[in-house]
Each structure stands twice: as structure tokens, then as C-alpha cells.
């Protein structure tokens, strides 16, 4: 029994000695690791295609940043195509070694092929101008539609992916460059008329300062000379169908043939001498040009509803020395 107790005691002594030894080893290990950690720290050495490009302490964070940029780009960069990704090696380095995540990131970016995304403004399917975003492209097209640019059907935009980044223009300058003002139909009116040039041989029904006048058209009087709800009406409105020939009320010289900015639309003015002028407004077509000599009864225009007009009619004015007279003193009594 005594031998057994001595054996057990010997075992406990041995275990105690072993625990002391293990404890000393742990303490030594902690002290060594602590001393090392004061001078060294774990880092990742980063290489690209076998070339060292820097150190990082967090390879997961850096690689995530690189992956997101390569896939999604930034600004007008759609994506970047790289042949090789960086490789990482864990190492223990002195703390005075600096990390350079931003520099590594830039080197990875620059190692690949950059594809840019932007938008081209097209005219007749040809690239004319470039803008940064889809919204800018839509704004250009929509504003030209609002302005009724005559070339709107030739305009469009297209998304571009290219390794070449074009120079961008601001939307206002593009709109100004592409805008085409609507053309007044007068330009072709002279060439398209092929009717009878002399439309009336009527005997003048009245005279103004010795000048005999004939009726330019036949129709219904819809608005007379003088004051009305919208203001002073300086002429006589004779309603008839669109395209009806308008005749010169007397012979003279055309002093104006074009678009009147004061509401008469396509308009003709004829000087008959002695200070007498006749005016013909709201025409659909004009058959004579400024400076042209015309005879009484000659076709000069066609009835229309251009300018400030609510329906097809001829607005006729008779002016003496620039002062509007009541046409019914001489015609359409």
C-alpha cells in the first residue's frame, strides 16, 4: 500500500514539473511574440504579372475595390479589361514598411484597356456631337422638338462604348448648332404658281386720288374697318375659300412680298403712286416678288389663313400717305 502511495505521489510531482515547464514555454512564447509584434507586423506583398507593386494589410478590401472598379467603372468609364489580376503573399515585415493601396489600385487600373461610355448626337445617322449622359442626349433632342427644328426627323442619339473618349459639348451649344428654323412657304410659292396671270378685266368701281380700283376677290365681308373688341381694325376682311386667286386692285410696283411680323402672315404691299398703297394679308401663297411691276387684275397671291387668322380670308387695306382708309369708301359698298 505504501508503494502505491509513493507511486501516485511521484506521478503528481512529475505532472507538476511538466506543467511548470509548459507554463514557462507559454510565457516565453508570449514574450517572444510580443517583442516581435513591437517591431514587425503581418502584411501582404502584392505582385502583378510577377512584378512587385507594393504592400497591403487588407487584401480582401483591396481586391474588392479593384473588382468593383473593373466591373462597373466610374463616371464615363464603363469597365476595364485586364489580362491578369494581382497576386498576394503573406509576409512579416517591420512596421516602418508603408502600405500603398491607392498606388496599387492605380497600377491595376492602368494595366488594362479602358472602355468609355457616352452618347453621340446623330444627324442623318452620322455622329455630330458627344455628351456625357443619356439625360443630356435626351434634352438635346427634346428641346429641338420643342423649337420645331425642321431637321428633327434626321436627329437621334446613340450609346457609345469605345476605348477613345471624345470631347463633350454642352447641350446649349449643340442645340444652337443643330437648330434649323422652320422655313416660310413663300420661298416656293413663286415657282409653283401656273395659273392665269390676268384674272380680272373689271371696270374700276371707285377711285382713290385719281387711281381706279377693282375688287381683289369676291366673298363675304366678315370684319369691317374701324374699332372692334380686339382693337382698331385697319382693313376689310373678305372671307372666301383657301387658294382663291387674289388680284391686284390697281397697277403698281410691289414694295413688299413676304412674312409680316405684325400678324398679317404672308403679305403683299403694292405702291400705286400718288401716295396710295394697297395691302393684302393672310395669303397662303405669294406669286410676285418685291420690286416687280404688276397690272390691275393680275394674280398676285392666293387666299389663305396665315398669321393671326381664324379662317381663310383676305385682309385688304388701302393707305393714303401711310394712313389707313376705310376700303368700303371705294370697294365692296
C-alpha beads as a LAMMPS data file, in Angstrom:
LAMMPS data file: protein, C-alpha beads

333 atoms
332 bonds

1 atom types
1 bond types

-500.0 500.0 xlo xhi
-500.0 500.0 ylo yhi
-500.0 500.0 zlo zhi

Masses

1 110.0

Atoms # bond

1 1 1 0.000 0.000 0.000
2 1 1 2.867 2.274 0.856
3 1 1 4.443 1.570 -2.504
4 1 1 1.240 2.534 -4.285
5 1 1 1.020 5.841 -2.429
6 1 1 4.625 6.591 -3.261
7 1 1 3.924 5.876 -6.947
8 1 1 0.922 8.243 -7.005
9 1 1 2.959 10.949 -5.322
10 1 1 5.713 10.504 -7.894
11 1 1 3.183 10.924 -10.721
12 1 1 1.841 14.158 -9.234
13 1 1 5.348 15.508 -8.843
14 1 1 6.092 14.680 -12.460
15 1 1 2.850 16.332 -13.687
16 1 1 3.597 19.401 -11.617
17 1 1 7.070 19.647 -13.076
18 1 1 5.654 19.234 -16.597
19 1 1 3.038 21.932 -16.047
20 1 1 5.712 24.297 -14.815
21 1 1 7.749 23.603 -17.918
22 1 1 4.728 24.107 -20.232
23 1 1 3.806 27.302 -18.412
24 1 1 7.337 28.613 -18.832
25 1 1 7.210 27.785 -22.564
26 1 1 3.884 29.645 -22.950
27 1 1 5.244 32.675 -21.120
28 1 1 8.366 32.649 -23.263
29 1 1 6.272 32.319 -26.439
30 1 1 4.037 35.230 -25.434
31 1 1 7.090 37.323 -24.616
32 1 1 8.711 36.484 -27.940
33 1 1 5.506 37.179 -29.920
34 1 1 5.030 40.412 -28.006
35 1 1 8.570 41.513 -28.732
36 1 1 8.153 40.603 -32.408
37 1 1 4.826 42.445 -32.627
38 1 1 6.512 45.560 -31.328
39 1 1 8.809 45.554 -34.336
40 1 1 7.023 43.508 -37.030
41 1 1 3.500 43.131 -38.413
42 1 1 1.892 40.799 -40.986
43 1 1 1.432 42.269 -44.490
44 1 1 0.718 41.074 -48.000
45 1 1 3.267 41.556 -50.721
46 1 1 1.412 42.387 -53.972
47 1 1 2.746 41.462 -57.409
48 1 1 1.283 41.955 -60.877
49 1 1 2.476 39.635 -63.628
50 1 1 5.487 38.780 -61.463
51 1 1 6.401 42.412 -60.745
52 1 1 6.310 43.720 -57.163
53 1 1 3.928 46.716 -56.893
54 1 1 3.509 47.239 -53.130
55 1 1 2.210 46.124 -49.748
56 1 1 -1.254 45.958 -48.210
57 1 1 -2.544 44.889 -44.806
58 1 1 -6.056 44.003 -46.037
59 1 1 -6.027 42.055 -49.288
60 1 1 -9.804 41.358 -49.199
61 1 1 -10.695 45.040 -49.024
62 1 1 -8.212 45.995 -51.745
63 1 1 -9.286 43.202 -54.098
64 1 1 -12.969 44.057 -53.598
65 1 1 -12.242 47.677 -54.543
66 1 1 -10.356 46.534 -57.655
67 1 1 -13.096 44.099 -58.740
68 1 1 -15.871 46.669 -58.366
69 1 1 -13.981 49.235 -60.408
70 1 1 -13.080 46.801 -63.178
71 1 1 -16.698 45.670 -63.496
72 1 1 -18.604 48.932 -63.014
73 1 1 -16.168 51.692 -63.912
74 1 1 -16.610 55.254 -62.752
75 1 1 -18.089 58.339 -64.429
76 1 1 -17.772 57.824 -68.203
77 1 1 -15.646 54.692 -67.696
78 1 1 -17.888 51.709 -68.412
79 1 1 -15.419 48.986 -67.433
80 1 1 -11.737 47.991 -67.660
81 1 1 -10.458 44.814 -69.281
82 1 1 -7.285 43.459 -67.589
83 1 1 -5.356 40.344 -68.572
84 1 1 -4.067 39.477 -65.093
85 1 1 -5.127 40.219 -61.531
86 1 1 -2.685 40.889 -58.653
87 1 1 -1.270 38.080 -56.506
88 1 1 -0.802 38.291 -52.722
89 1 1 1.854 36.697 -50.446
90 1 1 1.654 36.878 -46.653
91 1 1 4.858 38.070 -45.011
92 1 1 6.126 39.517 -41.720
93 1 1 7.707 42.931 -42.137
94 1 1 8.997 45.687 -39.937
95 1 1 6.389 48.233 -39.005
96 1 1 8.231 51.028 -40.787
97 1 1 7.301 49.432 -44.139
98 1 1 4.461 51.502 -45.627
99 1 1 1.377 50.186 -47.386
100 1 1 0.351 51.764 -50.716
101 1 1 -3.168 50.538 -51.533
102 1 1 -4.012 53.612 -53.670
103 1 1 -0.871 53.231 -55.753
104 1 1 -1.559 49.515 -56.240
105 1 1 -5.131 50.326 -57.277
106 1 1 -3.940 52.870 -59.869
107 1 1 -1.389 50.443 -61.305
108 1 1 -4.082 47.786 -61.746
109 1 1 -6.341 50.359 -63.474
110 1 1 -3.598 51.455 -65.817
111 1 1 -2.606 47.892 -66.702
112 1 1 -5.883 47.207 -68.529
113 1 1 -7.826 48.557 -71.503
114 1 1 -10.353 51.224 -70.528
115 1 1 -13.766 51.266 -72.219
116 1 1 -15.697 54.541 -72.021
117 1 1 -19.459 55.018 -72.161
118 1 1 -21.038 58.213 -73.543
119 1 1 -23.655 59.323 -76.077
120 1 1 -23.412 60.595 -79.638
121 1 1 -25.899 63.025 -81.190
122 1 1 -26.572 61.816 -84.728
123 1 1 -27.730 63.736 -87.783
124 1 1 -28.710 61.509 -90.694
125 1 1 -27.039 58.600 -88.835
126 1 1 -23.713 60.477 -88.707
127 1 1 -22.082 61.274 -85.357
128 1 1 -22.009 65.053 -84.933
129 1 1 -21.575 65.825 -81.221
130 1 1 -20.949 63.966 -77.961
131 1 1 -22.403 64.310 -74.463
132 1 1 -21.639 62.619 -71.172
133 1 1 -25.032 61.210 -70.175
134 1 1 -28.248 59.840 -71.635
135 1 1 -30.156 62.682 -69.980
136 1 1 -28.048 65.254 -71.860
137 1 1 -28.735 63.469 -75.152
138 1 1 -32.485 63.339 -74.484
139 1 1 -32.503 67.042 -73.539
140 1 1 -30.910 67.981 -76.881
141 1 1 -33.490 66.030 -78.926
142 1 1 -36.480 67.158 -76.832
143 1 1 -35.538 70.848 -76.947
144 1 1 -35.067 70.736 -80.724
145 1 1 -38.518 69.129 -80.959
146 1 1 -39.965 71.951 -78.848
147 1 1 -38.315 74.514 -81.128
148 1 1 -39.781 72.667 -84.158
149 1 1 -36.393 72.388 -85.831
150 1 1 -37.027 71.365 -89.452
151 1 1 -34.350 68.644 -89.294
152 1 1 -35.791 66.907 -86.208
153 1 1 -36.605 63.727 -88.156
154 1 1 -32.919 63.414 -89.080
155 1 1 -31.751 63.644 -85.457
156 1 1 -31.236 60.864 -82.909
157 1 1 -28.796 59.745 -80.222
158 1 1 -26.826 56.565 -79.697
159 1 1 -24.976 54.971 -76.782
160 1 1 -21.251 54.567 -77.450
161 1 1 -18.736 52.152 -75.900
162 1 1 -15.221 52.931 -77.059
163 1 1 -11.598 52.936 -75.933
164 1 1 -11.461 56.550 -77.181
165 1 1 -13.093 59.279 -75.123
166 1 1 -14.482 62.062 -77.335
167 1 1 -14.662 65.745 -76.467
168 1 1 -18.021 66.643 -74.915
169 1 1 -20.077 69.731 -75.855
170 1 1 -22.618 71.442 -73.615
171 1 1 -26.248 70.932 -74.615
172 1 1 -26.976 74.600 -75.358
173 1 1 -24.179 74.888 -77.925
174 1 1 -25.289 71.629 -79.601
175 1 1 -28.889 72.840 -79.818
176 1 1 -27.735 76.136 -81.334
177 1 1 -25.549 74.345 -83.887
178 1 1 -28.213 71.826 -84.972
179 1 1 -31.299 74.049 -84.910
180 1 1 -32.853 74.754 -88.298
181 1 1 -35.502 77.457 -88.317
182 1 1 -38.848 76.470 -89.894
183 1 1 -38.984 77.768 -93.440
184 1 1 -41.815 80.010 -94.576
185 1 1 -43.702 78.517 -97.519
186 1 1 -43.270 81.720 -99.510
187 1 1 -39.968 80.556 -100.896
188 1 1 -41.603 78.031 -103.206
189 1 1 -44.838 79.941 -103.845
190 1 1 -43.476 81.865 -106.792
191 1 1 -42.220 78.761 -108.555
192 1 1 -45.354 76.686 -108.062
193 1 1 -47.912 79.146 -109.491
194 1 1 -49.023 78.235 -113.026
195 1 1 -52.490 79.793 -113.210
196 1 1 -53.824 82.550 -115.447
197 1 1 -51.823 85.718 -114.845
198 1 1 -54.600 88.164 -115.726
199 1 1 -57.601 87.368 -113.545
200 1 1 -59.865 90.384 -113.955
201 1 1 -60.753 92.985 -116.547
202 1 1 -63.379 94.534 -114.328
203 1 1 -64.064 98.236 -114.634
204 1 1 -62.733 100.080 -111.579
205 1 1 -65.584 100.671 -109.183
206 1 1 -64.048 103.695 -107.461
207 1 1 -61.031 105.966 -107.435
208 1 1 -58.537 106.989 -104.767
209 1 1 -56.676 110.185 -105.647
210 1 1 -57.376 109.501 -109.310
211 1 1 -56.451 105.785 -109.178
212 1 1 -59.214 103.348 -110.177
213 1 1 -59.574 100.190 -108.048
214 1 1 -61.062 96.747 -108.673
215 1 1 -62.094 94.092 -106.158
216 1 1 -59.160 91.740 -105.399
217 1 1 -61.535 88.839 -104.549
218 1 1 -65.221 88.121 -104.302
219 1 1 -66.518 86.896 -100.960
220 1 1 -68.338 87.684 -97.732
221 1 1 -67.380 90.644 -95.530
222 1 1 -66.630 89.174 -92.093
223 1 1 -64.905 92.107 -90.377
224 1 1 -65.146 95.783 -91.267
225 1 1 -62.822 98.743 -90.899
226 1 1 -62.724 100.511 -87.536
227 1 1 -62.832 99.751 -83.817
228 1 1 -63.675 96.212 -82.691
229 1 1 -63.259 94.235 -79.449
230 1 1 -59.636 93.322 -80.133
231 1 1 -58.642 96.878 -81.134
232 1 1 -58.569 99.006 -84.244
233 1 1 -59.061 97.070 -87.490
234 1 1 -57.259 98.911 -90.257
235 1 1 -58.662 96.944 -93.165
236 1 1 -61.525 94.888 -94.511
237 1 1 -61.786 91.080 -94.196
238 1 1 -63.307 89.243 -97.159
239 1 1 -63.894 85.533 -96.485
240 1 1 -63.541 83.001 -99.305
241 1 1 -62.006 79.575 -99.830
242 1 1 -58.306 78.828 -99.453
243 1 1 -56.450 79.060 -102.750
244 1 1 -58.798 81.634 -104.321
245 1 1 -56.761 83.955 -106.555
246 1 1 -56.079 87.442 -105.217
247 1 1 -55.836 90.160 -107.913
248 1 1 -54.000 93.471 -107.746
249 1 1 -56.569 96.220 -107.090
250 1 1 -54.645 98.535 -109.425
251 1 1 -51.418 98.621 -111.377
252 1 1 -48.241 99.496 -109.477
253 1 1 -44.973 98.267 -108.009
254 1 1 -44.697 95.558 -105.334
255 1 1 -42.857 97.100 -102.372
256 1 1 -43.106 94.084 -100.062
257 1 1 -43.749 90.367 -100.538
258 1 1 -43.037 88.106 -97.588
259 1 1 -43.874 87.312 -93.994
260 1 1 -45.366 90.140 -91.956
261 1 1 -44.268 90.061 -88.318
262 1 1 -47.270 92.088 -87.132
263 1 1 -49.817 89.331 -87.680
264 1 1 -50.720 89.507 -91.395
265 1 1 -48.774 86.331 -92.245
266 1 1 -47.871 86.058 -95.937
267 1 1 -48.413 89.600 -97.113
268 1 1 -48.046 91.806 -100.236
269 1 1 -47.875 95.608 -100.417
270 1 1 -48.252 97.475 -103.726
271 1 1 -47.477 101.137 -104.314
272 1 1 -49.794 102.706 -106.947
273 1 1 -48.372 106.228 -106.965
274 1 1 -49.891 109.450 -105.587
275 1 1 -49.213 108.080 -102.062
276 1 1 -51.690 105.229 -102.495
277 1 1 -50.743 101.738 -101.230
278 1 1 -52.825 98.562 -101.035
279 1 1 -52.091 95.709 -98.613
280 1 1 -53.111 92.049 -98.985
281 1 1 -52.732 89.834 -95.861
282 1 1 -53.091 86.219 -94.622
283 1 1 -52.263 84.752 -98.083
284 1 1 -51.454 81.049 -98.498
285 1 1 -49.167 81.678 -101.494
286 1 1 -47.410 84.691 -102.958
287 1 1 -46.972 84.943 -106.737
288 1 1 -44.994 88.182 -107.032
289 1 1 -41.737 89.476 -105.617
290 1 1 -40.630 92.821 -104.216
291 1 1 -39.771 95.291 -106.990
292 1 1 -41.994 93.579 -109.563
293 1 1 -44.390 95.656 -111.693
294 1 1 -47.997 94.414 -111.747
295 1 1 -51.118 95.339 -113.696
296 1 1 -54.601 95.874 -112.356
297 1 1 -56.315 92.479 -112.113
298 1 1 -53.048 90.497 -112.228
299 1 1 -52.835 87.443 -109.963
300 1 1 -50.551 88.308 -107.067
301 1 1 -51.428 85.723 -104.383
302 1 1 -53.822 83.050 -103.134
303 1 1 -56.231 83.391 -100.221
304 1 1 -55.126 81.662 -97.018
305 1 1 -55.175 81.850 -93.221
306 1 1 -51.565 82.590 -92.277
307 1 1 -50.511 84.845 -89.397
308 1 1 -53.103 85.868 -86.808
309 1 1 -56.142 84.443 -88.553
310 1 1 -59.128 82.303 -87.576
311 1 1 -60.034 81.150 -91.091
312 1 1 -59.339 81.659 -94.813
313 1 1 -59.913 85.272 -95.896
314 1 1 -58.218 88.265 -97.495
315 1 1 -57.322 91.205 -95.272
316 1 1 -57.373 94.259 -97.564
317 1 1 -56.035 97.671 -96.623
318 1 1 -55.988 100.928 -98.564
319 1 1 -53.500 103.506 -97.296
320 1 1 -53.102 107.095 -98.436
321 1 1 -49.783 108.645 -97.460
322 1 1 -49.442 105.927 -94.861
323 1 1 -52.863 106.494 -93.266
324 1 1 -55.326 103.566 -93.401
325 1 1 -58.622 104.370 -95.124
326 1 1 -61.917 102.504 -94.994
327 1 1 -61.806 100.250 -98.094
328 1 1 -65.616 100.388 -98.281
329 1 1 -65.414 104.031 -99.290
330 1 1 -64.107 102.697 -102.610
331 1 1 -64.906 98.973 -102.848
332 1 1 -67.457 96.431 -101.536
333 1 1 -70.088 99.121 -100.908

Bonds

1 1 1 2
2 1 2 3
3 1 3 4
4 1 4 5
5 1 5 6
6 1 6 7
7 1 7 8
8 1 8 9
9 1 9 10
10 1 10 11
11 1 11 12
12 1 12 13
13 1 13 14
14 1 14 15
15 1 15 16
16 1 16 17
17 1 17 18
18 1 18 19
19 1 19 20
20 1 20 21
21 1 21 22
22 1 22 23
23 1 23 24
24 1 24 25
25 1 25 26
26 1 26 27
27 1 27 28
28 1 28 29
29 1 29 30
30 1 30 31
31 1 31 32
32 1 32 33
33 1 33 34
34 1 34 35
35 1 35 36
36 1 36 37
37 1 37 38
38 1 38 39
39 1 39 40
40 1 40 41
41 1 41 42
42 1 42 43
43 1 43 44
44 1 44 45
45 1 45 46
46 1 46 47
47 1 47 48
48 1 48 49
49 1 49 50
50 1 50 51
51 1 51 52
52 1 52 53
53 1 53 54
54 1 54 55
55 1 55 56
56 1 56 57
57 1 57 58
58 1 58 59
59 1 59 60
60 1 60 61
61 1 61 62
62 1 62 63
63 1 63 64
64 1 64 65
65 1 65 66
66 1 66 67
67 1 67 68
68 1 68 69
69 1 69 70
70 1 70 71
71 1 71 72
72 1 72 73
73 1 73 74
74 1 74 75
75 1 75 76
76 1 76 77
77 1 77 78
78 1 78 79
79 1 79 80
80 1 80 81
81 1 81 82
82 1 82 83
83 1 83 84
84 1 84 85
85 1 85 86
86 1 86 87
87 1 87 88
88 1 88 89
89 1 89 90
90 1 90 91
91 1 91 92
92 1 92 93
93 1 93 94
94 1 94 95
95 1 95 96
96 1 96 97
97 1 97 98
98 1 98 99
99 1 99 100
100 1 100 101
101 1 101 102
102 1 102 103
103 1 103 104
104 1 104 105
105 1 105 106
106 1 106 107
107 1 107 108
108 1 108 109
109 1 109 110
110 1 110 111
111 1 111 112
112 1 112 113
113 1 113 114
114 1 114 115
115 1 115 116
116 1 116 117
117 1 117 118
118 1 118 119
119 1 119 120
120 1 120 121
121 1 121 122
122 1 122 123
123 1 123 124
124 1 124 125
125 1 125 126
126 1 126 127
127 1 127 128
128 1 128 129
129 1 129 130
130 1 130 131
131 1 131 132
132 1 132 133
133 1 133 134
134 1 134 135
135 1 135 136
136 1 136 137
137 1 137 138
138 1 138 139
139 1 139 140
140 1 140 141
141 1 141 142
142 1 142 143
143 1 143 144
144 1 144 145
145 1 145 146
146 1 146 147
147 1 147 148
148 1 148 149
149 1 149 150
150 1 150 151
151 1 151 152
152 1 152 153
153 1 153 154
154 1 154 155
155 1 155 156
156 1 156 157
157 1 157 158
158 1 158 159
159 1 159 160
160 1 160 161
161 1 161 162
162 1 162 163
163 1 163 164
164 1 164 165
165 1 165 166
166 1 166 167
167 1 167 168
168 1 168 169
169 1 169 170
170 1 170 171
171 1 171 172
172 1 172 173
173 1 173 174
174 1 174 175
175 1 175 176
176 1 176 177
177 1 177 178
178 1 178 179
179 1 179 180
180 1 180 181
181 1 181 182
182 1 182 183
183 1 183 184
184 1 184 185
185 1 185 186
186 1 186 187
187 1 187 188
188 1 188 189
189 1 189 190
190 1 190 191
191 1 191 192
192 1 192 193
193 1 193 194
194 1 194 195
195 1 195 196
196 1 196 197
197 1 197 198
198 1 198 199
199 1 199 200
200 1 200 201
201 1 201 202
202 1 202 203
203 1 203 204
204 1 204 205
205 1 205 206
206 1 206 207
207 1 207 208
208 1 208 209
209 1 209 210
210 1 210 211
211 1 211 212
212 1 212 213
213 1 213 214
214 1 214 215
215 1 215 216
216 1 216 217
217 1 217 218
218 1 218 219
219 1 219 220
220 1 220 221
221 1 221 222
222 1 222 223
223 1 223 224
224 1 224 225
225 1 225 226
226 1 226 227
227 1 227 228
228 1 228 229
229 1 229 230
230 1 230 231
231 1 231 232
232 1 232 233
233 1 233 234
234 1 234 235
235 1 235 236
236 1 236 237
237 1 237 238
238 1 238 239
239 1 239 240
240 1 240 241
241 1 241 242
242 1 242 243
243 1 243 244
244 1 244 245
245 1 245 246
246 1 246 247
247 1 247 248
248 1 248 249
249 1 249 250
250 1 250 251
251 1 251 252
252 1 252 253
253 1 253 254
254 1 254 255
255 1 255 256
256 1 256 257
257 1 257 258
258 1 258 259
259 1 259 260
260 1 260 261
261 1 261 262
262 1 262 263
263 1 263 264
264 1 264 265
265 1 265 266
266 1 266 267
267 1 267 268
268 1 268 269
269 1 269 270
270 1 270 271
271 1 271 272
272 1 272 273
273 1 273 274
274 1 274 275
275 1 275 276
276 1 276 277
277 1 277 278
278 1 278 279
279 1 279 280
280 1 280 281
281 1 281 282
282 1 282 283
283 1 283 284
284 1 284 285
285 1 285 286
286 1 286 287
287 1 287 288
288 1 288 289
289 1 289 290
290 1 290 291
291 1 291 292
292 1 292 293
293 1 293 294
294 1 294 295
295 1 295 296
296 1 296 297
297 1 297 298
298 1 298 299
299 1 299 300
300 1 300 301
301 1 301 302
302 1 302 303
303 1 303 304
304 1 304 305
305 1 305 306
306 1 306 307
307 1 307 308
308 1 308 309
309 1 309 310
310 1 310 311
311 1 311 312
312 1 312 313
313 1 313 314
314 1 314 315
315 1 315 316
316 1 316 317
317 1 317 318
318 1 318 319
319 1 319 320
320 1 320 321
321 1 321 322
322 1 322 323
323 1 323 324
324 1 324 325
325 1 325 326
326 1 326 327
327 1 327 328
328 1 328 329
329 1 329 330
330 1 330 331
331 1 331 332
332 1 332 333
